[in-house]
C-alpha cells in the first residue's frame, strides 16, 4: 500500500515528467523550425503553420491530448490544396 505520501509522490513525479516532456517537445519543434529546409517548412497549408500549432498544443493541453491533436493536424487537416484556419 502506497499510503497518502506515496500517492502524493506519484502525482508529483507524473507532473514533473509531463512538464519535462512537453518542454522537450517544444524545443524539438523549435529546432525543426530553425534547421529544416525552407521548402519543407513552407509546405504547410494551414494557419497557424503545423509547427506553430504543435507548440500551441503543447503549451495548452496535457501531453497525450496535445500529441493526438498534433497527429490529427499533420495527417488529416493539413492535406489537400486549400488553405485552412485551424487553431487549437
C-alpha positions in Angstrom: 0.0 0.0 0.0 1.4 3.4 -1.0 -0.4 5.5 1.6 -1.0 9.2 1.3 2.6 10.2 1.0 3.2 7.6 -1.7 0.2 8.8 -3.8 1.4 12.4 -3.5 4.9 11.4 -4.6 3.5 9.5 -7.7 1.4 12.5 -8.6 4.3 14.9 -8.2 6.5 12.6 -10.3 3.9 12.4 -13.0 3.6 16.2 -13.1 7.4 16.7 -13.4 7.6 14.0 -16.1 4.6 15.6 -18.0 6.2 19.1 -17.8 9.6 17.9 -18.9 8.3 16.0 -21.9 6.1 19.0 -23.0 9.1 21.3 -22.7 11.3 18.8 -24.6 8.6 18.6 -27.4 8.5 22.4 -27.7 12.3 22.5 -28.0 12.3 19.8 -30.7 9.7 21.7 -32.7 11.8 24.9 -32.3 14.9 23.1 -33.6 12.8 21.9 -36.6 11.7 25.5 -37.3 15.3 26.7 -37.2 17.1 23.9 -39.1 14.6 22.4 -41.6 14.8 23.5 -45.2 12.5 26.3 -46.2 10.9 24.2 -48.9 9.9 21.7 -46.2 8.6 24.3 -43.8 6.6 26.3 -46.4 4.7 23.2 -47.5 2.1 23.6 -44.7 -1.3 24.9 -46.0 -2.8 25.9 -42.6 -2.8 28.9 -40.4 -1.0 28.7 -38.0 1.6 26.5 -39.5 1.8 22.9 -38.3 4.9 23.6 -36.2 3.3 26.7 -34.6 0.2 24.6 -34.0 2.3 21.9 -32.3 3.9 24.5 -29.9 0.4 25.9 -29.1 -1.0 22.5 -28.4 2.0 21.5 -26.2 1.5 24.7 -24.2 -2.2 24.4 -23.9 -3.0 20.7 -23.4 -1.6 17.8 -21.5 0.9 15.7 -23.4 -1.4 12.9 -24.6 -4.1 15.2 -25.8 -1.6 17.5 -27.5 0.0 14.6 -29.3 -3.3 13.4 -30.6 -4.2 16.8 -31.8 -0.8 17.3 -33.5 -1.1 13.9 -35.2 -4.6 14.8 -36.5 -3.3 18.1 -37.8 -0.4 16.6 -39.6 -2.1 13.7 -41.2 -5.7 14.7 -41.6 -6.2 18.5 -41.6 -3.0 19.6 -43.4 -3.7 17.7 -46.6 -5.2 18.8 -49.9 -4.7 22.0 -51.8 -6.8 24.5 -49.8 -5.6 26.9 -47.2 -7.3 26.4 -43.8 -7.6 28.2 -40.5 -7.2 25.7 -37.6 -6.4 26.9 -34.1 -6.1 24.6 -31.1 
